[in-house]
Amino acid sequence: MRFILGIDTAGPRGSIALARDGEGSEPVRLPEGGHSSGLAPAIERLLAGGGLRVADLAGIAVSAGPGSFTGLRIGLAWAKGASLGAGIPLFMIPSHDAAAHAHRRSAPRFATLTQGERGHVMAALWDGCVEEGDDRARLLWGPEVVPEEDVLDRLRERAGADVPVAAATEALEEWVLDLGGTTLPAVPLGPAVAELGAVALAAGAGADLLEAAPLYGRAPNARKPGAR
């Protein structure tokens, strides 16, 4: 059996999970706002529950973003250190891909949404899995940076109709609802990250441990003195 550890710390609803031969386990939720202190103990308990050590894993998959600056750094730092120490591959899973995989059977067509620069969001449109044997959502458009007030119209143009939105945070969900859109229920993304890590393992698509870096989707609020 091959086990992949999936880590999602891209947003406040962090979670982890194991994929055994490509099938994700039930997620273990991380305490909201407590990724830094909660991630390592949660992973230790998850692995111990399966009688596993990090060295027994076939690889580690981690959310690559876009998402929280702090959350992404915490997840990637742990994943890099563990991958390097155990000599196992690291897989970087984009947040939009993870959300689409988690919601692939929720609707025939849907959108994923993450925060972009101030006044903007990053949106993508997907076809869900509606046929027997189809297990991957299909990207139709994006992810693309769109002004907040235009995103639902842009999605309608691309989809030809209204589509439900899988939003990365509670604030984005409220914003979509305020604009008259509909949202898909939030789900932990740890299992989806782990399952997509198994796909990446089969494809030999491991990340470079030295070069791997988060995809923040926007510039940090804090800047160096003199930076513009």
C-alpha positions in Angstrom: 0.0 0.0 0.0 1.1 3.5 -0.7 0.2 6.4 1.6 0.3 10.1 0.8 -0.1 12.7 3.5 -2.2 15.7 2.5 -1.8 19.0 4.2 -4.1 22.0 3.6 -3.2 25.2 5.6 -4.1 27.6 2.8 -6.9 29.1 4.8 -8.5 29.2 8.3 -10.2 25.8 7.7 -7.1 23.8 7.7 -7.1 20.0 7.6 -4.9 16.9 7.0 -5.6 13.5 5.7 -4.0 10.3 4.3 -4.6 8.8 0.9 -4.2 5.1 0.9 -3.7 3.8 -2.7 -5.3 7.1 -3.9 -8.3 7.0 -1.6 -8.5 9.8 0.9 -9.3 9.2 4.5 -11.6 11.2 6.7 -10.0 14.6 7.4 -8.5 15.8 10.6 -9.4 19.4 11.1 -6.8 21.8 12.4 -7.8 24.4 15.0 -8.8 27.7 13.3 -6.0 30.2 13.7 -3.8 27.4 15.3 -2.0 25.9 12.3 1.4 26.8 13.7 1.0 24.9 17.0 -1.6 22.4 15.8 -0.1 21.0 12.6 2.7 18.8 13.8 0.8 17.2 16.7 -2.2 16.5 14.4 0.1 14.8 11.9 1.8 12.8 14.6 -1.6 11.5 15.9 -2.8 10.8 12.3 0.3 8.7 11.4 0.3 6.9 14.8 -3.3 5.9 14.3 -2.3 4.1 11.2 0.9 2.6 12.6 2.9 4.8 10.3 6.0 7.0 10.4 6.9 9.8 8.0 9.5 7.5 6.5 6.7 5.0 5.6 4.9 7.6 3.4 5.2 7.5 -0.4 5.1 11.3 -0.4 3.7 14.5 1.1 1.2 16.7 -0.7 0.7 20.3 0.5 -1.6 23.1 -0.6 0.4 25.5 -2.8 -2.0 28.4 -2.7 -3.4 31.0 -3.4 -4.2 31.4 0.3 -3.1 32.8 3.6 0.6 34.0 3.7 1.2 32.5 7.2 -0.8 29.4 6.6 0.9 28.5 3.4 4.3 29.0 4.9 3.5 26.8 7.9 2.3 23.9 5.8 5.1 24.1 3.2 7.8 24.5 5.9 6.7 21.3 7.7 6.2 19.4 4.4 9.6 20.4 3.1 11.4 19.5 6.3 9.7 16.1 6.5 10.2 15.3 2.8 13.9 16.2 3.0 14.4 14.3 6.3 12.7 11.1 5.1 13.9 11.3 1.5 10.4 11.2 0.0 8.8 13.4 -2.7 6.9 16.6 -2.1 3.8 17.5 -4.2 2.5 21.0 -4.5 -1.3 21.1 -5.1 -2.9 24.4 -6.2 -5.8 25.5 -4.0 -8.2 25.8 -6.9 -7.4 22.2 -8.0 -7.9 20.9 -4.4 -11.3 22.7 -4.1 -12.4 21.5 -7.5 -11.5 17.9 -6.6 -13.3 18.1 -3.3 -16.4 19.4 -5.0 -16.2 17.4 -8.2 -19.5 15.7 -7.7 -21.3 18.6 -6.1 -22.6 20.2 -9.3 -22.3 19.6 -13.1 -20.6 23.0 -13.3 -19.2 25.2 -10.6 -16.6 27.8 -9.7 -13.7 28.1 -7.3 -12.8 31.4 -5.7 -9.8 32.6 -3.7 -8.8 36.1 -2.6 -6.6 38.2 -4.9 -5.2 41.7 -4.7 -7.3 44.3 -2.9 -10.6 44.6 -4.7 -10.0 41.5 -6.8 -10.5 37.7 -6.6 -9.1 34.7 -8.4 -11.8 32.7 -10.1 -11.9 29.4 -12.0 -14.7 27.5 -13.7 -15.0 23.7 -13.7 -17.0 20.9 -15.1 -17.9 18.4 -12.4 -17.9 14.6 -12.6 -21.3 13.4 -13.8 -20.3 10.3 -15.8 -19.6 6.8 -14.5 -15.8 6.3 -14.0 -15.0 10.0 -14.3 -13.1 11.1 -11.2 -11.5 14.4 -12.1 -13.1 17.9 -12.4 -12.2 19.5 -15.7 -10.9 23.1 -15.8 -12.9 25.2 -18.3 -11.4 28.7 -17.5 -9.0 30.4 -15.1 -7.8 30.8 -12.5 -8.0 34.4 -13.5 -7.8 37.7 -11.5 -11.2 39.5 -11.7 -12.5 42.6 -10.0 -14.8 41.6 -7.2 -17.9 43.3 -8.6 -17.4 41.6 -12.0 -16.7 38.0 -11.0 -20.3 36.6 -11.0 -21.0 38.2 -14.4 -17.8 36.8 -15.8 -18.7 33.4 -14.5 -22.2 33.6 -16.0 -20.7 34.6 -19.4 -18.3 31.7 -19.3 -20.8 29.1 -18.1 -23.9 30.4 -19.9 -25.8 30.4 -16.6 -25.4 30.9 -12.9 -23.1 28.5 -11.2 -22.5 27.7 -7.5 -19.2 28.9 -6.0 -16.8 27.0 -3.8 -15.3 30.0 -1.9 -12.0 29.6 0.0 -13.0 31.6 3.1 -16.2 32.5 5.1 -15.7 36.2 4.1 -15.7 35.3 0.4 -18.8 33.1 0.9 -20.6 36.0 2.5 -19.5 38.3 -0.3 -20.8 35.9 -3.0 -24.1 35.7 -1.2 -24.3 39.5 -0.9 -23.9 39.7 -4.7 -26.8 37.3 -5.2 -24.8 34.2 -5.9 -24.9 30.7 -4.4 -22.2 28.9 -2.6 -21.2 25.2 -2.2 -20.9 24.0 1.4 -17.4 24.3 2.7 -15.5 21.0 3.1 -12.0 20.2 4.5 -9.5 20.0 1.6 -7.0 17.7 3.3 -8.4 14.5 1.6 -8.5 16.2 -1.8 -4.8 17.4 -1.4 -3.8 13.8 -0.5 -5.7 12.3 -3.4 -4.2 14.7 -5.9 -0.8 14.0 -4.4 -1.3 10.3 -5.3 -2.1 11.4 -8.8 1.1 13.5 -8.9 3.0 10.5 -7.6 1.8 8.3 -10.3 2.8 11.0 -12.9 6.2 11.5 -11.3 5.4 15.1 -10.8 7.3 15.8 -7.6 8.4 19.4 -6.7 11.9 20.6 -6.3 12.5 20.8 -2.6 14.8 23.8 -2.9 12.6 25.8 -5.4 9.1 25.0 -4.0 7.4 28.1 -2.9 3.7 29.1 -2.2 1.5 30.8 -4.7 0.2 33.6 -2.6 -2.1 35.2 -5.3 -1.4 38.7 -4.0 1.4 40.9 -2.6 1.8 41.0 1.2 0.4 43.9 3.1 3.7 44.4 4.9 6.4 45.8 2.6 10.1 46.5 3.1 10.9 50.2 3.8 11.2 52.1 0.5 9.4 49.3 -1.5 6.6 50.5 -3.8 
